[in-house]
Every structure is written in structure tokens, then in C-alpha cells.
């Protein structure tokens, strides 16, 4: 089973590689399993994308390098089930 990590895609790096920061505190149970080259699924409320994990020695931060060709839009919950009171 692929590792799924919730991320904030607004935390992308400004370099041309467009990497996404992975917060190990949000994923404390998974933090010890992170290693460079690990293939994961990054997701938020709207989309998910496969990525390869990297460790940035300079910033001492885990990053995910998205493979944008695997991007999938996630269905948002609908309000069709709401009934008038």
C-alpha cells in the first residue's frame, strides 16, 4: 500500500523543480519511514499526486518531488444530502 501524506501544496519551493514540503510533525508515525527515493502519494482536499521523497540537507527538510502527470482531482463532498429542517 502506498504511503499517503497530507500536504499543503501552497508550500512549494520556488525553485524550478516545484517540490512540496512534507511536515514530519503532521506525520509523526510515518516520519521514521521517510527516506530519499520513497514513492508516496501527496494529497490535500482537492487533489492527489504521486511524488518521490527527497531530503534537503541545506534546509534540513523533507520534500516531495511531484510527478504532475499523475495528478488526480478529488471529488469534493456534495451538499445534496442536506435536507431542510
Order of alpha helices (4+ residues) and beta strands (2+ residues): beta-beta-alpha-beta-beta-beta-beta
